[in-house]
Amino acid sequence: MSLHDPSSLANLSEIKTTHIHLNWNISFDERKISGHVILDLLALAKVDKVILDTSYLDIKSASIDGQDVKFHVADRHPSLGSALTIELPQAVEQGSKLKLKIDYSTTDKCTAVQFLEPEQTLGKKHPYLFSQCQAIHARSFAPVQDSPGVKVTYSAAVTSPLRVLMSALHTSEEDAGNGLKTYHFVQKTTMPSYLIAIAAGNLEGREIGPRSTVWCEPEMVDECAEEFQDTESFIATGEKLLTPYEWGRYDLLVLPPSFPYGGMENPCLTFVTPTIVAGDKSAVDVVAHEISHSWMGNLVTTCNWEHFWLNEGWTVFVERKILAYLHGELERQFSAIIGWKALKESVNLFGADSPATILKPDLSSGIDPDDYFSSIPYEKGFNLLYHIEKTVGGASIFEPFMKAHVEQFASQSITTEQWKAFLYKYMEEHHGKEVVDKLNTIDFDTWINGKGMPPVTPHFDTTLADQCYALAKRWDEARNSDDLSSFTPTDIEKFTSTQKIVFLEKLTDCEPLPHHLLARMDELYKMTNIRNADVRFRWQQLCVMASYKPIYPHVVAFVTEQGRMKFVRPLYRLLYKAEDGAELARETYLKHRNFYHPIASALIEKDIGLKQ
């Protein structure tokens, strides 16, 4: 099957990368990575040129098997970067192998890499760099075939004045003189380019399990080791559900606050936001999500970004299975209720008729996949799999299929159509016509290609949510009352952090609360002072929706001390729309623009009307 990827400019159907070797020098002073990349290439047809993806790279020279060759960098596509065309000395036949070496450096416009000044870090003494390549940013730190449909092994030699970590196994390091060290890495399991990752800084590690170390700045390494000490139980549960863990190590890197995501599932080295370090393990379920990616996304990968739900919907499904195994089925149901709310919010944000709400969207017009990033592939994808599980007869039938799916497609990049064909094949072979007939009752076309919310509304067990709903209803009904004496701090003293989130989420579905109610709620429940970032976010969201001005300084503090898009984008949007909030939102962003990751900056600027 010829590879089609609307988000890549490379000639993917003619030639394929099999291995990438990166030889890099990190300069914190110049804020760039320089060196060369060597691509091992296999011709899939007769071919006379290689076309690679790049974005704002400074290409210096190219050679094939040691011979200098001509190259050309095309004009920039607004979303997809610039095609780099390398002319081969002569055409080569199908099956030919080539080694292509490109000397280059990154520039200050490269979106994959963020250099931090010492004052942007926790320790304030050393600079820091980290990468973020999903979805199509790997092309801005190396000229590659930047498509999830191309899976490669990779190796690296990186020279740096500060410790380097990568999404690969660390094999050795040696002194390079002048206070520099060269760090060597190898990744033997094939993976797509968006999972190549690097971090360098004042980093310290603590063992937290037989195959796991947590890394971060020394100032919080002990706190992080304590927070993530249950990591091995997540991995072991994933292995029970699916297949043996294939990547050797599962290390965690807790990044500086400007990291734009909750986590990034880079193999061997998951990147996580410090916002999940709450001091009570109340937010570490993000790790269960990233561990689930070890199978769903990293081992079985989407063929292109139109099928992104195969990575994320499956991962959310496995993550919630792990939670059910460890904490009981009610926890899975509760997590699914929160996810359904997030899905509704994303559909409302885009509009129910928006193409961005389609589970398998059309990206053929050169749309940047980042513009469609939302809860939809995660939660609409989860709900499709959840609906299939219920329809075919429950976990006893569906869980063995999960494992079979991984065994069938491990080390491959697949489409929704391949997934569906195997689902039918598996169910027919193992359960016969009766279960296939049940599958046929599912409206797959509307689920996969329809806009808006899913065609089926799920019925989750609300046992853990009912107390939250009841308390939210009491507050909503008190909006016209002056007597709030029935509310006390004991209302929420037995609530978990997740129950507090659901209580606040339920109130965001109501008309904005009067300010005296919000003031009393904060007085009783001490919401403004809660450290858990998800609770803090929901409380601030509820207040800003009501234009409750005493919360504005706390919102400004929250959106400028961390850059996780899940929190900062909705809060900036709400503040921008709130009474006397638009100017504050813009002023705050412009003052702190350099703090945010480039991916986050571009999207926030659209959110608050600074660019179209």
C-alpha positions, -999 to +999 in steps of 0.1 A: +000+000+000+015+033-011+019+057+018-003+089+016+003+117+042-013+151+035+008+166+062+042+157+046+059+172+016+083+142+012+082+117-016+071+089+007+059+065-020+092+065-038+118+062-010+118+052+027+140+061+056+150+030+077+174+045+102+183+080+114+216+090+130+219+124+146+252+140+153+245+172+173+262+199+191+241+220+215+250+257+219+230+274+247+247+307+239+236+306+203+203+288+211+207+263+184+216+227+176+241+222+148+257+191+132+245+166+107+220+138+102+226+106+083+196+089+068+196+053+057+173+052+027+156+024+007+143+030-028+107+018-031+106+026-069+131+039-095+139+073-081+162+102-090+157+125-060+149+125-023+124+150-009+124+156+028+104+178+052+121+208+068+110+239+087+132+269+092+164+248+091+197+262+078+209+235+053+246+237+046+255+207+025+243+173+014+262+142+003+252+107-009+275+079+001+303+105+006+297+123-027+284+160-026+250+165-043+229+194-053+200+204-031+172+229-031+150+243-003+115+252-017+095+283-007+077+278+026+042+262+028+024+282+055+017+250+076+039+223+063+073+240+061+097+237+031+104+207+009+141+199+007+149+183-026+182+164-030+192+154-065+207+120-067+239+117-089+220+092-110+187+074-107+186+043-086+165+012-090+138-001-066+155-019-036+187+003-038+201+015-004+216+049+001+232+069+029+223+106+028+242+130+050+230+165+056+249+192+075+226+218+090+216+238+121+184+249+137+174+285+138+155+307+162+123+300+143+124+262+148+092+252+166+104+218+178+130+231+202+126+255+231+156+270+248+150+284+282+170+310+300+181+301+335+154+323+350+128+303+332+139+271+351+132+260+386+168+263+397+174+297+380+211+289+374+214+269+342+198+271+308+176+242+295+164+229+262+136+205+254+119+194+222+083+187+212+078+172+178+042+160+177+025+165+153+047+179+125+076+196+143+104+170+139+111+187+105+122+218+124+150+200+142+161+176+115+155+172+077+134+139+077+104+122+062+082+137+089+053+113+088+040+088+113+037+064+084+075+061+083+089+041+112+126+041+119+153+031+143+176+059+154+209+066+171+225+099+183+257+114+195+250+147+213+277+170+226+265+194+253+278+213+285+247+200+304+233+165+308+214+152+278+184+127+277+167+113+247+138+091+237+162+062+234+185+041+255+216+058+269+246+037+259+277+057+269+291+091+274+327+106+272+345+138+279+347+160+248+369+187+263+362+224+272+336+213+298+316+194+272+304+157+272+292+136+243+262+114+251+254+084+230+219+069+225+203+041+205+166+033+198+163-003+184+125-004+182+111+013+151+091+045+157+079+076+138+099+109+137+075+128+160+088+106+188+124+117+185+129+138+216+158+155+235+162+174+267+193+190+281+198+209+314+207+206+350+191+172+354+192+146+382+176+112+383+161+089+410+153+053+405+115+047+411+113+011+398+131-018+382+130-001+348+122+035+356+140+066+367+124+100+372+145+129+360+141+166+367+159+196+381+175+187+415+153+211+434+122+189+430+137+154+422+128+139+456+093+153+454+089+138+419+103+104+430+077+103+457+049+113+434+056+087+407+066+057+428+036+037+415+048+039+379+058+002+377+022-009+387+009+010+356+034-007+333+028-042+347-010-037+343-005-026+307+015-058+301-013-079+316-038-063+293-017-062+262+018-075+254+052-074+270+066-039+273+090-036+244+111-004+250+134-015+277+133+015+300+103+036+310+118+068+324+100+101+332+112+136+327+094+163+346+099+194+325+100+231+333+066+247+336+064+260+299+059+225+285+027+228+266+012+193+272+002+171+301+026+145+289+043+134+257+049+097+252+084+098+239+097+062+240+120+053+270+115+089+283+080+102+288+079+140+292+054+152+318+043+186+330+051+197+365+014+206+369+007+169+377+030+170+408+003+179+433+020+164+464-007+138+469-006+117+437-040+131+427-029+139+392-006+110+383-031+093+361-015+112+332+013+087+336-012+058+330-021+076+298+015+080+286+024+044+295-006+032+275+010+050+245+039+025+247+015+002+228-011+025+213+007+051+192+043+041+197+041+005+188+009+006+167+009+040+151-015+061+131-006+061+094-011+099+092-027+126+113-061+121+098-062+088+118-048+104+150-077+089+170-061+054+166-033+067+188-053+087+213-087+070+215-071+037+220-047+052+246-075+067+266-093+034+264-063+014+277-055+041+303-090+037+318-087-001+317-055+003+338-074+025+362-102+000+365-077-028+372-059-008+399-088+011+415-121-006+403-145-002+374-163+028+391-130+048+386-131+040+349-167+051+346-160+083+366-130+091+343-152+085+313-178+110+326-151+137+329-140+128+293-175+131+280-177+167+294-143+175+278-157+162+245-188+184+247-166+214+254-144+208+224-175+203+201-190+235+214-157+254+209-153+243+173-191+243+166-211+211+161-209+215+123-171+220+122-149+196+102-126+197+132-152+176+151-149+146+128-131+116+143-112+111+110-109+147+097-098+156+062-064+173+063-058+173+025-060+211+021-027+216+040-043+221+074-019+222+103-028+192+125-022+214+155-052+235+145-074+205+150-058+194+183-086+189+209-103+163+231-121+149+200-097+122+189-092+112+226-128+112+238-148+105+206-123+077+199-126+063+235-164+064+232-164+045+199-143+017+215-164+018+247-196+015+225-181-015+206-171-032+239-206-029+252-222-039+219-201-071+214-207-084+249-184-067+273-148-069+285-145-107+283-149-104+245-133-071+239-101-072+260-086-102+241-093-082+209-072-053+224-042-076+228-048-091+193-049-056+178-014-049+193+000-083+181-015-078+146-002-043+140+029-039+162+057-019+145+032-008+118+014+024+109-022+018+101-054+034+089-089+034+104-100+011+076-073-015+085-083-013+122-120-019+113-112-047+089-092-065+116-120-059+141-145-077+119-120-105+110-111-111+146-147-111+159-158-135+131-129-159+137-133-160+175-170-154+181-188-161+148-218-146+131-236-136+163-210-110+173-205-098+137-243-092+136-239-071+167-211-051+151-233-045+121-258-026+144-231+001+149-233+031+126-195+032+119-198+058+092-214+084+115-190+076+143-160+080+121-170+106+095-199+124+112-196+159+127-204+169+162-211+146+192-212+108+187-244+092+174-248+073+207-249+088+241-232+065+266-247+055+299-218+056+324-222+045+360-227+077+380-222+063+415-191+084+422-205+114+404-239+115+420-227+133+452-210+159+430-241+164+410-262+167+441-240+194+457-238+213+424-276+213+422-278+227+457-255+256+448-274+262+416-307+263+434-293+287+460-286+314+434-317+334+445-313+328+482-296+349+508-295+320+533-264+299+526-263+284+561-269+248+548-234+248+532-204+238+553-168+227+547-179+191+554-197+191+520-165+182+502-142+169+529-145+133+517-144+143+480-114+131+460-097+156+437-116+141+408-149+145+426-141+182+432-134+185+394-168+170+385-186+192+411-171+223+395-176+210+360-213+205+366-216+241+378-200+253+346-230+238+327-253+261+347-259+299+342-229+318+358-233+319+395-239+352+414-207+366+429-218+363+465-222+325+460-187+322+445-173+342+474-191+320+500-180+288+482-144+299+483-147+308+520-161+274+529-142+251+505-109+271+501-110+265+464-086+293+454-058+277+475-061+241+462-028+230+446-042+203+422-040+220+388-071+204+374-092+216+404-076+250+403-084+253+366-120+243+370-125+267+398-110+296+379-130+287+348-162+288+369-153+322+383-142+338+350-174+326+333-192+348+359-167+377+354-159+373+391-130+398+393-114+388+426-102+356+407-085+376+379-051+380+397-051+342+404-059+334+368-030+356+357-007+339+382-018+304+370-015+311+332+020+326+337+035+300+361+028+271+337+022+268+300+001+236+297-023+243+269-051+223+285-052+251+311-038+283+296-058+283+263-093+280+279-084+305+306-071+330+281-102+326+260-125+331+289-106+360+304-107+376+269-145+374+268-151+383+305-161+417+317-130+440+318-109+409+309-099+414+272-072+439+278-059+420+308-057+388+287-037+405+259-014+424+283-007+393+303+001+372+272+023+399+256+043+404+288+049+366+291+050+356+254+086+343+256+077+320+285+053+299+263+063+271+240+061+282+203+032+257+196+012+272+225+020+308+216+007+304+180-026+290+193-031+315+222-026+343+198-055+330+177-076+325+208-073+361+219-075+378+186-039+387+181-037+369+148-061+352+124 
